[in-house]
């Protein structure tokens, strides 16, 4: 039987379009120091460090882990770098979790970051590499046709995407760590914003953020001795699939569905739609909320948008999604997945502040990356599994 893993410390930076006041090293230290303080630990208490970020070509700094080892107190200790495109924050947390569950270490610091102000993600995601399909003007150009395909086959009305954009930006007003605070957000404002990639409008799109997230993961033996409340990892799964193969469903990728089913099975869930209290889903474009809800089998196929339209995914609804404001409000790409995992943990610790879901006992964190190739998910609970 594996060792139980607890989330005993959480830290995130102040997220902005440009954190000109810190270097990349300063950014990751800011998150890590807050996670250590939350856990009541120091650098010396940590056994190993697991670091994640999105492609190196974003900032043009190759293998940043080489110089960040010093900044993260990892000199002389094991350090692992993880990379699974946009899902990397979630994958990084799961690799760190495995080091606890295997009994290899008892206190692991895991950190993910992105400093988009020092990068050009649009350029990096629009390569003209030989033998590779065109990405068509960044991630939005790639995903917009899939959104249009979902709208066509589900008969979802166009206002659903606007509803998600307004909901998540309204939630972000309750989250002091969120990058975007838009008190004037409204359905009309979203509808009047410029069309970027039909049907995706400007205000239905995630921002470019500088930021980092960190967590201190501990064994049960260590967590039980800490004075602060921990969140307990009930299950964690990763899956992947190729970008292109005959018959691939890019709207509802099989890897995402298989990952979710494996997650529910590991946690012993028989009715996840009723048993999970809230979820932090990786939604970079508003339409991905109903798409992922279906992909994760939290609604029947072609019915995900009905859950959103009914208000069930709002804070205070039956199944709140992204009470923190989500990726639509904060998007340091490499850290965005870990933020989903960390925010889920904050919910079950009862420490989410004004965006707390009342009575949350079991929460889901979700991340995806690449051309919907990589998926990482976890379930965390207020009590031990």
C-alpha positions as CSV (number, residue, x, y, z in Angstrom):
1,X,0.0,0.0,0.0
2,X,1.4,3.4,-0.9
3,X,2.0,6.2,1.6
4,X,-0.7,8.8,2.0
5,X,0.2,12.2,0.5
6,X,-1.0,15.5,1.9
7,X,-0.9,19.1,0.6
8,X,0.5,20.8,3.7
9,X,1.6,24.2,2.2
10,X,0.3,26.3,-0.7
11,X,1.8,29.5,-2.1
12,X,1.3,31.6,-5.2
13,X,2.6,34.9,-6.4
14,X,0.8,38.0,-7.2
15,X,-0.2,37.5,-10.8
16,X,0.1,40.4,-13.3
17,X,0.7,41.0,-17.0
18,X,4.3,42.0,-16.2
19,X,6.1,41.3,-12.9
20,X,8.9,43.6,-13.7
21,X,9.9,43.8,-10.1
22,X,11.3,40.2,-10.0
23,X,13.4,37.9,-12.2
24,X,12.3,34.4,-13.0
25,X,14.3,33.2,-10.0
26,X,12.6,35.8,-7.8
27,X,9.2,34.8,-9.1
28,X,9.6,31.1,-8.2
29,X,11.1,32.0,-4.8
30,X,8.1,34.2,-4.0
31,X,5.7,31.3,-4.4
32,X,8.0,28.7,-2.8
33,X,8.6,30.9,0.3
34,X,4.8,31.4,0.8
35,X,4.2,27.6,0.5
36,X,7.0,26.9,3.0
37,X,5.5,29.5,5.4
38,X,2.1,28.0,5.0
39,X,3.5,24.6,5.9
40,X,5.5,26.0,8.8
41,X,8.8,24.7,7.2
42,X,12.1,26.1,6.0
43,X,14.2,25.3,3.0
44,X,16.2,22.8,5.1
45,X,13.1,20.7,5.8
46,X,12.6,19.9,2.1
47,X,13.9,16.5,0.8
48,X,13.5,17.1,-2.9
49,X,12.2,19.7,-5.5
50,X,10.0,19.0,-8.5
51,X,9.9,21.9,-11.0
52,X,7.6,22.4,-14.0
53,X,7.1,25.0,-16.8
54,X,5.8,25.1,-20.3
55,X,8.1,25.0,-23.4
56,X,11.5,26.7,-22.9
57,X,11.1,28.6,-26.2
58,X,8.4,30.8,-24.5
59,X,11.1,32.8,-22.6
60,X,14.0,31.6,-24.6
61,X,15.7,30.3,-21.5
62,X,16.8,26.7,-22.1
63,X,16.7,24.3,-19.2
64,X,16.0,26.9,-16.6
65,X,16.1,24.3,-13.9
66,X,19.9,24.4,-14.1
67,X,20.1,27.9,-12.5
68,X,16.8,27.7,-10.5
69,X,18.2,24.9,-8.3
70,X,20.0,27.5,-6.2
71,X,16.9,29.8,-6.0
72,X,14.7,26.9,-4.8
73,X,17.1,25.6,-2.2
74,X,17.7,22.4,-4.2
75,X,21.5,22.4,-4.2
76,X,22.7,19.0,-3.0
77,X,19.2,17.6,-3.1
78,X,17.3,15.7,-5.8
79,X,15.6,18.0,-8.4
80,X,13.4,16.9,-11.3
81,X,12.1,19.0,-14.2
82,X,8.7,18.1,-15.7
83,X,7.4,19.2,-19.1
84,X,4.0,18.3,-20.6
85,X,3.1,21.5,-22.4
86,X,0.2,23.5,-20.8
87,X,-0.7,20.6,-18.5
88,X,2.7,20.7,-16.9
89,X,1.6,22.3,-13.6
90,X,-0.7,19.4,-12.9
91,X,1.8,16.8,-14.1
92,X,4.5,18.3,-11.9
93,X,2.3,18.1,-8.9
94,X,1.6,14.4,-9.6
95,X,5.3,13.6,-10.1
96,X,5.9,15.2,-6.7
97,X,3.0,13.2,-5.2
98,X,4.5,10.0,-6.5
99,X,7.7,10.7,-4.6
100,X,5.7,10.8,-1.4
101,X,3.5,7.9,-2.1
102,X,6.4,5.7,-3.1
103,X,8.1,6.4,0.3
104,X,11.1,7.9,-1.5
105,X,10.7,11.3,0.3
106,X,8.6,12.8,3.1
107,X,8.7,16.5,2.2
108,X,8.7,17.6,-1.4
109,X,8.5,21.1,-2.7
110,X,6.8,21.4,-6.1
111,X,6.9,24.6,-8.1
112,X,5.6,25.7,-11.5
113,X,5.9,29.1,-13.3
114,X,5.8,31.2,-16.4
115,X,6.9,34.7,-17.0
116,X,5.0,35.5,-20.1
117,X,6.1,39.2,-20.1
118,X,9.5,37.8,-21.1
119,X,8.2,35.5,-23.7
120,X,6.2,35.5,-26.9
121,X,3.7,32.6,-26.6
122,X,1.9,33.6,-29.8
123,X,5.2,33.2,-31.8
124,X,6.2,30.1,-29.9
125,X,2.8,28.4,-30.6
126,X,2.8,29.3,-34.3
127,X,5.8,27.3,-35.6
128,X,6.5,26.4,-39.2
129,X,8.4,23.3,-38.5
130,X,8.7,20.9,-41.5
131,X,6.2,18.0,-41.4
132,X,4.2,19.6,-38.6
133,X,0.6,20.8,-39.2
134,X,0.2,24.6,-39.0
135,X,-0.9,26.0,-35.6
136,X,-2.7,28.9,-37.2
137,X,-2.0,31.9,-35.0
138,X,-1.4,30.5,-31.6
139,X,-3.5,28.3,-29.3
140,X,-6.7,30.2,-30.2
141,X,-6.3,29.5,-33.9
142,X,-5.9,25.8,-33.1
143,X,-8.8,25.5,-30.7
144,X,-11.4,27.7,-32.3
145,X,-12.5,25.2,-35.0
146,X,-12.9,22.6,-32.2
147,X,-15.2,25.0,-30.3
148,X,-17.2,25.6,-33.5
149,X,-17.5,21.8,-34.0
150,X,-18.7,21.4,-30.4
151,X,-21.3,24.1,-30.9
152,X,-22.5,22.4,-34.0
153,X,-22.9,18.9,-32.7
154,X,-24.4,19.9,-29.3
155,X,-26.7,22.7,-30.6
156,X,-25.3,24.9,-27.8
157,X,-26.5,28.6,-28.1
158,X,-23.8,31.2,-28.6
159,X,-24.5,33.0,-25.3
160,X,-23.1,30.0,-23.3
161,X,-19.5,31.0,-24.0
162,X,-20.2,34.6,-22.8
163,X,-21.9,33.2,-19.6
164,X,-18.7,31.3,-18.7
165,X,-16.5,34.4,-19.3
166,X,-18.7,36.6,-17.1
167,X,-19.0,33.9,-14.4
168,X,-15.2,33.3,-14.1
169,X,-14.3,37.0,-14.2
170,X,-17.0,37.6,-11.5
171,X,-15.5,34.8,-9.4
172,X,-12.0,36.4,-9.8
173,X,-13.3,39.6,-8.1
174,X,-13.4,37.5,-4.9
175,X,-9.8,36.2,-5.4
176,X,-7.1,38.7,-4.5
177,X,-4.5,36.5,-6.3
178,X,-6.3,36.6,-9.6
179,X,-4.6,38.6,-12.4
180,X,-7.8,40.1,-13.9
181,X,-10.2,42.1,-11.8
182,X,-12.9,43.4,-14.0
183,X,-15.8,44.9,-12.0
184,X,-17.6,46.0,-15.1
185,X,-17.7,42.6,-16.8
186,X,-21.1,41.8,-18.4
187,X,-22.6,39.8,-21.2
188,X,-22.8,42.9,-23.3
189,X,-19.1,43.7,-22.7
190,X,-18.1,40.2,-23.8
191,X,-20.3,40.4,-26.9
192,X,-18.9,43.8,-27.9
193,X,-15.3,42.7,-27.5
194,X,-13.3,42.0,-30.7
195,X,-13.6,38.7,-32.4
196,X,-10.2,37.0,-32.4
197,X,-10.8,33.5,-33.7
198,X,-14.4,33.0,-34.6
199,X,-16.3,32.1,-32.4
200,X,-13.8,33.2,-29.7
201,X,-14.0,36.8,-28.6
202,X,-11.3,38.8,-26.8
203,X,-13.1,38.6,-23.4
204,X,-13.6,34.8,-23.8
205,X,-9.9,34.3,-23.9
206,X,-7.3,33.8,-21.1
207,X,-4.8,36.6,-20.3
208,X,-1.0,36.4,-20.5
209,X,0.2,36.4,-16.9
210,X,3.5,36.3,-15.0
211,X,3.2,34.1,-12.0
212,X,4.2,31.0,-10.1
213,X,2.6,28.4,-7.8
214,X,4.1,26.1,-5.2
215,X,3.0,23.4,-2.9
216,X,4.7,21.5,0.0
217,X,3.6,17.8,-0.2
218,X,4.2,15.6,2.8
219,X,3.8,12.1,4.0
220,X,1.0,11.2,6.4
221,X,3.5,10.9,9.2
222,X,4.8,14.4,8.7
223,X,1.3,15.9,8.0
224,X,-0.1,14.5,11.2
225,X,2.5,16.4,13.2
226,X,1.9,19.8,11.6
227,X,-0.4,22.4,13.2
228,X,-2.0,23.5,10.0
229,X,-4.8,21.8,8.1
230,X,-3.8,19.6,5.1
231,X,-5.6,18.5,2.1
232,X,-5.3,14.7,1.3
233,X,-4.7,13.3,-2.2
234,X,-7.4,10.8,-2.9
235,X,-6.3,10.1,-6.5
236,X,-4.1,11.3,-9.3
237,X,-3.9,10.3,-12.9
238,X,-2.2,11.3,-16.2
239,X,-3.0,10.3,-19.8
240,X,-1.8,11.3,-23.2
241,X,-2.5,10.7,-26.9
242,X,-1.0,11.7,-30.2
243,X,-2.0,15.0,-31.8
244,X,-3.1,13.3,-35.0
245,X,-4.5,9.8,-35.7
246,X,-7.4,8.6,-37.8
247,X,-10.8,9.0,-36.0
248,X,-9.4,11.2,-33.2
249,X,-12.2,13.2,-31.5
250,X,-10.5,16.5,-30.7
251,X,-13.6,17.9,-29.1
252,X,-13.8,15.2,-26.5
253,X,-10.4,13.5,-26.5
254,X,-10.3,9.9,-25.4
255,X,-7.2,10.5,-23.2
256,X,-9.2,13.0,-21.1
257,X,-12.1,10.7,-20.7
258,X,-9.9,7.7,-19.8
259,X,-7.9,9.8,-17.3
260,X,-11.1,10.9,-15.6
261,X,-12.5,7.4,-15.4
262,X,-9.2,6.1,-14.0
263,X,-9.2,8.9,-11.4
264,X,-12.8,8.1,-10.2
265,X,-11.9,4.4,-10.0
266,X,-8.8,5.1,-8.0
267,X,-10.8,7.3,-5.5
268,X,-13.6,4.7,-5.3
269,X,-16.2,7.1,-6.7
270,X,-19.3,5.5,-8.1
271,X,-21.2,8.8,-9.0
272,X,-18.7,11.6,-9.5
273,X,-21.4,14.0,-10.6
274,X,-22.8,13.9,-7.1
275,X,-19.7,13.1,-5.0
276,X,-17.4,15.9,-6.2
277,X,-18.2,19.2,-4.5
278,X,-16.4,21.6,-6.9
279,X,-13.8,21.6,-9.7
280,X,-11.0,23.7,-11.0
281,X,-10.9,23.0,-14.7
282,X,-8.3,24.2,-17.2
283,X,-10.5,26.6,-19.3
284,X,-8.3,28.9,-21.4
285,X,-11.2,29.7,-23.7
286,X,-14.7,30.0,-22.3
287,X,-16.3,27.2,-24.4
288,X,-13.9,24.7,-22.8
289,X,-16.0,24.7,-19.6
290,X,-18.9,22.7,-21.1
291,X,-16.6,20.7,-23.4
292,X,-14.5,19.5,-20.4
293,X,-17.5,18.9,-18.3
294,X,-18.6,16.4,-20.9
295,X,-15.1,15.0,-21.4
296,X,-14.9,14.3,-17.7
297,X,-18.2,12.5,-17.7
298,X,-19.7,15.1,-15.4
299,X,-22.6,15.6,-17.8
300,X,-24.0,13.6,-20.7
301,X,-22.5,14.2,-24.1
302,X,-23.9,17.3,-25.7
303,X,-25.4,18.4,-22.4
304,X,-22.5,20.1,-20.7
305,X,-23.6,23.6,-21.9
306,X,-27.0,23.0,-20.3
307,X,-25.2,22.6,-16.9
308,X,-23.5,26.0,-17.5
309,X,-26.6,27.7,-18.8
310,X,-28.6,26.5,-15.7
311,X,-26.2,28.3,-13.4
312,X,-25.1,25.0,-11.7
313,X,-21.4,25.8,-12.4
314,X,-21.6,29.3,-10.7
315,X,-20.2,29.9,-7.2
316,X,-23.2,28.9,-5.1
317,X,-24.5,26.5,-7.8
318,X,-24.9,22.8,-7.5
319,X,-21.4,22.1,-9.0
320,X,-19.2,25.2,-8.9
321,X,-16.5,25.3,-11.6
322,X,-13.5,27.6,-11.3
323,X,-14.5,29.5,-8.1
324,X,-11.0,31.1,-8.2
325,X,-11.7,32.7,-11.6
326,X,-9.7,30.0,-13.4
327,X,-7.4,30.3,-16.3
328,X,-9.7,32.9,-17.9
329,X,-8.6,35.2,-15.1
330,X,-5.0,34.1,-14.5
331,X,-2.7,32.4,-16.9
332,X,1.0,32.0,-16.3
333,X,0.9,29.0,-18.6
334,X,3.4,26.7,-16.9
335,X,1.8,27.3,-13.5
336,X,-1.9,27.3,-14.6
337,X,-2.3,23.6,-14.1
338,X,-0.7,23.7,-10.6
339,X,-3.0,26.6,-9.7
340,X,-6.0,24.4,-10.5
341,X,-4.6,21.7,-8.3
342,X,-3.7,24.2,-5.5
343,X,-7.0,25.9,-5.6
344,X,-8.8,22.6,-5.3
345,X,-6.7,21.9,-2.2
346,X,-7.5,25.3,-0.8
347,X,-11.2,24.5,-1.1
348,X,-11.1,21.3,0.9
349,X,-8.8,23.0,3.5
350,X,-11.6,25.6,3.9
351,X,-9.0,28.4,3.1
352,X,-10.3,29.8,-0.2
353,X,-11.5,33.1,1.4
354,X,-14.3,34.9,-0.4
355,X,-14.4,32.3,-3.2
356,X,-14.8,29.4,-0.8
357,X,-17.4,26.7,-1.7
358,X,-19.5,26.1,1.3
359,X,-18.8,22.6,2.8
360,X,-16.4,21.5,0.1
361,X,-15.1,18.1,1.1
362,X,-13.9,16.6,-2.2
363,X,-12.5,18.8,-5.1
364,X,-11.0,18.1,-8.5
365,X,-8.0,19.8,-10.1
366,X,-7.7,19.4,-13.9
367,X,-5.0,20.4,-16.5
368,X,-4.5,19.8,-20.2
369,X,-1.8,20.7,-22.6
370,X,-0.5,20.6,-26.2
371,X,-3.2,20.0,-28.8
372,X,-5.4,18.4,-26.0
373,X,-2.7,15.7,-25.9
374,X,-1.8,15.7,-22.2
375,X,-4.1,15.4,-19.3
376,X,-3.4,15.5,-15.5
377,X,-6.0,15.4,-12.8
378,X,-6.3,14.9,-9.1
379,X,-8.9,14.6,-6.4
380,X,-8.2,16.0,-3.0
381,X,-10.3,15.7,0.1
382,X,-10.7,17.3,3.5
383,X,-10.3,13.9,5.1
384,X,-7.9,11.0,4.6
385,X,-8.9,8.6,1.8
